């Protein structure tokens, strides 16, 4: 009688990770465990715990691993082309999913609902990018477009061009967003001046500036939520009464 094949301990561990995910999602996973589970998908019959631990040690966070260049990932022993493909595919699919949800979802009253997508696509950029979301009267996204990009800390933005793009798309409202590569979402004096110019330019042609968001990988600043746009609305109305 043939000897019974020994069970592979790694396979049992992998099965427990899969079952845990199917029952609870990622809620009960550490970042290292989530990375380990992801690596197992392209690594048959082998424990990936050490590779996950080394990646986290080298790069510092799950986000940093997913955003890392392939050559950095390949420096870890046991990480091959299939693993790298899987790691790069995850954020790409997430971006596609969030973009589809944003473009084809119901209208939103709170522009911060776009925060996940904006942070994923803009938060790690190394130069400033100015993006507009053009909305219809029901607050559904008609289009998204990057209009301007700049150096490490400054993008030149022309409010008239923002208005022209919005009117050309038949939009009723605009959400503006730009990133701060340095990671601090607090608005600068230039950011506040730009928001004022955008608000007045939009109001002058009957467009609503719903929000201006400053995006970083760690958070964002909403001019609408902080009450800045309400103050601009009062200023605009006061100037109209004076004229």
C-alpha positions in Angstrom: 0.0 0.0 0.0 1.5 3.4 -1.0 2.4 5.7 1.8 0.0 8.5 2.3 1.4 11.8 0.9 2.3 14.3 3.6 0.2 17.3 3.8 1.8 20.6 2.8 1.7 22.9 5.8 1.9 26.0 3.6 -1.3 24.8 1.8 -3.2 24.6 5.0 -2.1 28.1 6.0 -3.1 29.5 2.6 -6.5 27.8 2.9 -7.0 29.4 6.2 -6.2 32.8 4.8 -8.6 32.3 1.9 -11.4 31.1 4.2 -10.8 34.1 6.6 -11.1 36.5 3.7 -14.3 34.9 2.3 -15.9 35.1 5.7 -14.8 38.5 6.8 -13.2 40.4 3.9 -10.1 42.3 4.8 -11.5 43.6 8.1 -9.7 41.1 10.2 -6.4 41.1 8.2 -3.3 43.0 9.0 -1.7 44.7 6.0 1.0 42.0 6.0 -1.6 39.3 5.9 -3.5 41.0 3.0 -0.2 41.2 1.1 0.6 37.6 1.9 -2.8 36.4 0.6 -2.3 38.4 -2.6 1.1 36.9 -3.2 -0.3 33.3 -2.8 -2.5 33.8 -5.9 0.6 33.7 -8.1 2.7 31.4 -6.0 1.5 27.7 -6.0 2.1 25.5 -3.0 4.5 27.8 -1.2 4.3 29.9 2.0 4.5 33.6 1.1 4.7 35.0 4.7 8.4 35.8 4.5 8.1 37.6 1.2 5.2 39.7 2.5 7.1 40.5 5.6 10.2 41.5 3.7 8.2 43.7 1.3 6.6 45.5 4.2 10.0 46.0 5.9 11.6 47.3 2.7 8.8 49.7 1.7 7.0 50.5 4.9 3.3 50.1 4.1 0.9 48.1 1.9 0.2 51.2 -0.1 3.9 51.7 -0.7 4.2 48.1 -1.9 1.4 48.4 -4.3 2.8 51.7 -5.7 6.4 50.5 -5.9 8.3 50.2 -9.1 8.7 46.6 -10.3 12.5 46.7 -9.9 12.1 47.4 -6.2 9.6 44.5 -5.8 11.9 42.1 -7.6 14.7 42.8 -5.0 12.9 40.5 -2.6 13.8 36.9 -2.9 10.9 34.8 -4.1 9.1 37.7 -5.8 8.9 36.9 -9.5 7.2 38.4 -12.6 3.8 36.8 -11.8 3.8 38.2 -8.3 4.7 41.6 -9.6 1.9 41.5 -12.2 -0.6 40.7 -9.4 0.7 43.5 -7.2 0.5 46.1 -10.0 -2.9 44.8 -11.2 -4.6 45.4 -7.9 -4.4 49.3 -7.9 -5.1 49.4 -11.6 -8.3 47.4 -11.2 -9.3 49.5 -8.1 -8.8 52.7 -10.2 -11.0 51.3 -13.0 -13.7 50.2 -10.5 -13.8 53.5 -8.7 -13.8 55.5 -11.9 -16.7 53.4 -13.3 -18.6 53.8 -10.1 -18.1 57.6 -10.2 -19.0 58.0 -13.9 -21.9 55.6 -13.9 -23.3 56.0 -10.4 -26.1 58.0 -9.0 -25.7 61.7 -8.4 -23.9 62.7 -5.2 -24.6 65.7 -3.0 -21.3 65.3 -1.1 -18.3 65.7 -3.5 -16.2 63.9 -0.9 -17.8 60.7 -2.2 -15.2 61.0 -5.0 -12.4 61.1 -2.4 -11.4 57.4 -2.7 -10.9 57.7 -6.5 -9.1 61.1 -6.2 -6.8 59.9 -3.5 -6.0 56.7 -5.4 -5.3 58.4 -8.7 -3.8 61.8 -7.5 -2.5 61.2 -4.0 0.9 59.8 -4.9 1.6 62.0 -7.9 5.0 63.8 -7.8 3.8 67.0 -9.5 0.7 69.1 -9.1 -2.3 68.2 -11.3 -5.5 70.2 -11.6 -8.6 68.0 -12.3 -12.2 68.9 -12.9 -15.3 66.8 -12.6 -18.1 68.2 -14.8 -21.5 67.5 -13.4 -25.0 67.6 -14.8 -28.0 69.2 -13.0 -28.5 65.9 -11.1 -25.0 66.0 -9.8 -24.0 63.0 -12.0 -20.5 63.1 -13.5 -20.5 63.8 -17.2 -16.7 63.9 -17.6 -13.4 64.1 -15.7 -10.4 65.9 -17.2 -6.9 66.9 -16.1 -6.6 70.4 -17.4 -3.3 71.6 -16.0 -0.1 70.2 -14.5 2.9 71.9 -13.0 6.1 71.6 -11.1 6.5 69.9 -7.7 4.5 72.5 -5.9 2.6 74.7 -8.4 0.2 74.3 -11.3 -0.9 77.2 -13.4 -4.6 77.2 -13.6 -6.8 79.4 -15.9 -10.4 79.7 -14.5 -11.7 80.9 -17.9 -10.6 77.6 -19.5 -12.3 75.6 -16.7 -15.5 77.5 -17.5 -15.1 77.0 -21.2 -14.7 73.2 -20.8 -17.7 73.0 -18.5 -20.0 75.0 -20.8 -18.7 73.0 -23.8 -19.7 69.7 -22.0 -23.1 71.1 -21.1 -22.3 70.9 -17.4 -24.3 72.6 -14.7 -21.7 72.3 -12.0 -18.0 71.8 -11.4 -15.9 70.0 -8.8 -12.3 71.1 -8.9 -9.4 69.1 -7.4 -5.7 69.4 -7.2 -3.0 67.5 -5.3 -0.3 68.5 -2.9 2.7 66.3 -3.5 4.2 67.3 -0.2 1.4 65.6 1.7 -0.1 68.6 3.5 -3.7 69.2 2.5 -4.0 72.6 4.1 -4.7 75.3 1.5 -2.1 77.9 0.7 -2.8 81.5 0.0 -2.6 80.7 -3.7 -5.1 77.9 -3.3 -7.6 80.3 -1.6 -7.1 82.9 -4.3 -7.6 80.3 -7.0 -10.8 79.1 -5.4 -12.1 82.6 -5.3 -11.3 83.1 -8.9 -13.0 79.8 -9.9 -16.1 80.6 -7.8 -16.5 84.0 -9.4 -15.8 82.8 -12.9 -18.4 80.0 -12.5 -21.0 82.1 -10.9 -20.7 84.7 -13.6 -22.0 82.3 -16.2 -24.5 80.4 -14.1 -22.3 77.4 -13.2 -22.1 76.1 -9.7 -18.7 75.4 -8.1 -19.7 72.5 -5.9 -16.3 72.1 -4.3 -12.6 72.5 -4.6 -10.7 69.6 -3.1 -7.0 69.5 -2.2 -5.9 65.8 -2.4 -3.0 64.0 -0.7 -2.3 60.4 -0.1 -3.2 60.9 3.6 -6.3 63.0 3.4 -8.0 65.9 1.7 -9.3 69.4 2.3 -12.8 70.4 1.1 -13.5 74.1 0.6 -17.2 73.3 0.7 -17.1 71.3 4.0 -14.9 74.0 5.7 -17.4 76.7 4.8 -15.2 78.6 2.4 -17.6 78.4 -0.5 -20.4 79.8 1.6 -18.2 82.8 2.5 -17.5 83.3 -1.2 -21.2 83.1 -2.0 -21.9 85.9 0.5 -19.0 88.0 -1.0 -20.3 87.5 -4.5 -23.8 88.5 -3.6 -22.6 91.6 -1.8 -20.5 92.7 -4.8 -23.5 92.2 -7.1 -25.6 94.4 -4.8 -23.0 97.1 -4.9 -22.6 97.1 -8.7 
